[in-house]
Every structure is written in structure tokens, then in C-alpha cells.
């Protein structure tokens, strides 16, 4: 029981630290989960994070992996609820307010002003991911192939990403 | 945003939850909702995206709540969240059960490498498409470039950058006084 509370409290705090996306809190999560609580070994944490990257949905579903280790299905549910529900509720409140004031001059100015900022953030995200993901010639080729295929809309994104995973599996490390 | 039936909204977010593999998940939401199905415009997508980053919590769940709410109110927000989480959650629990009972090294590293590379390509295409909708603001290119420089290259705290650069961009794009006067008149005479 105390483990469930610790799980909930740990992921609740982490979720509120995750500003600008979940990836930023992964080092702190590892410190909490491996170092402080000893729920997983470092190896298990890395494997769990890798699994959460291949499976669909948010990368932060790694919380379900950790929760499962601690207390089975119940642990997974508690960990996920703590990670996703309170912050979603906050977003819902903001979305609700936002909708009511949207058409007025200032909110419209906010929309205009935030658009280039959002694209800058996305571009920064691509750069950060790219720096760790594009490391050698095969990854360069896969990235370029994906740009060509996706900009011409030949295949859906998920198919391209999975196919690249399969190709890389055969090419080996 | 278009009026979408609850069933279609559920199917859409569940499909995104099921198909968004390999990182960069907000790009999947954008790709499906804006480019492929035109449920909302680029201009409608962008404020939701920035607010989802600015608010605490994982971006994809915040974005699903924000867009679900815009499309279908509170039930839409709830369904958007649950549908986007559930497929991946089930997959991860099944894998976790397997992993902890059969302690094998999942040889996922090379698969991950390939998927990561393709995701970078996907994100490049997406940013290019979204960028077209974002450049109407005053000083847009400078704001975009500055944000990229600070967050991507200099690794300044995202929250701080949103506050400071956001304030500068808002000042550049503040409503003209005539807009405000019209608003005031509209409020006096309902």
C-alpha cells in the first residue's frame, strides 16, 4: 500500500515538472525510480524506456512499465493516473477558459504570437532528437528516405517508422 | 474547428494512440487532424500545441485534451485522453509482464535506431508544413529562429524561453488600438 502511495506521489511530482514535454524529466525519473526507491535496476529502466519508445502512445507510458513492476496491474494504473490525470485536468481547465475568450482581440493576438514560437519549439525538438538519432550513414539514409516518402504522401507515417525499424533490425548494430 | 461526432472522435484518437510509434507523437496528431482530415486548420492547431508545451505534463496528453475539448467539449477532452493512452498502455503492460517474467535483453536497440531516424524525417516534413501556417505573425521569422536557437542549440529552459520570447512576440503582435476600441464598444452595447 505504501508503495502505491509512493508511486502516485513520485509520478504526480514528475508530471508537474514536465514542462515542454515529458522527455525533460526522464533523468529525474531515473534518479527517483532507480536511485531513491530501488523499484527497478538501471538496466530495467533503460529497457523499459526503450520499450515505451517502440510501443505506440506517449513515451511517458514508461510509468505504466514501472508501476507494473511495483504492484502489477494496479501499480500500472496508479502510476499512469498520477502521470496523466492531474495535468490533463489542468489543461482541460485552460482549454475551457481559452474557448470562452478566443474571439477577442487579445486572445487572437496570443494565437498569432504563439504560432511562430510553437514552430520554433518543434524545430528545436527535431534538432535535439536528430542529434542523438542521426549518427551514421544508415540513419542518414533512413531519415532522408522518410522525408521523401512522407512529403509525397506515399505511405502513412506509422508504416514508414515501423519499416525503418525493421530495416535497421536486419542491418544490425 | 469542425463539429465531429463522438464516435469519429473516439476512433480518430484511438487510431493515433495505436499508430503513433517511435517518438514525436504530436506530429501524428497534427498529421491526422490537420493534414489528412482537415478537422482543424494549422492556425487552430498551433495555440493548442504551444499551450500544451507550456502547461506541465506530457505534451501529447495535453494536446489530446485541448483538441478533444475544442472539437467536442468536456466529453471530447476525456475521450481524447483515454483513447490516445489506452492502446499504448495495454501494449506496455503486456510487454512489461513478459519482460519481468522472462528476463531477456530485448534486442530493441537497432530497431529503435531505425525508427528514431525515420521519426526525424517525419518531424522535418511536419515542421515544414506547420511552418507555412505560422509565418503570418509580425516578426515571425525572428521569433521562430530565436526560439530554435535558444531551446535547440543553447538548451535554455523551455518554460523560460516560452515566457520571454512569448512576451516579445505578443508585444509585436498586440492588437491595434482600433481593434480594442471596437471590442470595448461591443462590450458596452451587447
Interface residues (C-beta under 8 A of the other chain):
Chain A: X15 X16 X17 X18 X19 X20 X21 X22 X24 X44 X47 X48 X50 X51 X52 X53 X54 X55 X56 X57 X58 X59 X60 X61 X62 X64 X65 X68 X69 X73 X76 X80 X83 X84 X86 X87 X88 X90 X91 X92 X94 X95 X96 X98 X99 X104 X105 X106 X108 X109 X110 X111 X112 X113 X114 X115 X116 X117 X118 X119 X120 X121 X122 X123 X124 X125 X126 X127 X128 X129 X130 X132 X133 X134 X135 X138 X139 X140 X142 X143 X144 X145 X146 X147 X150 X151 X156 X157 X158 X160 X161 X162 X163 X164 X165 X166 X167 X168 X169 X171 X172 X173
Chain B: X17 X18 X19 X20 X21 X22 X23 X24 X25 X26 X27 X28 X31 X43 X46 X47 X48 X49 X50 X51 X52 X53 X54 X55 X56 X57 X58 X59 X60 X61 X62 X65 X66 X69 X70 X74 X77 X81 X84 X85 X87 X88 X89 X91 X92 X93 X95 X96 X97 X99 X100 X105 X106 X108 X109 X110 X111 X112 X113 X114 X115 X116 X117 X118 X119 X120 X121 X122 X123 X124 X125 X126 X127 X128 X130 X131 X133 X134 X135 X136 X137 X138 X139 X140 X141 X143 X144 X145 X146 X147 X148 X150 X151 X152 X153 X157 X158 X159 X162 X165 X166 X169 X170 X172 X173 X174 X175 X179 X180 X182 X183
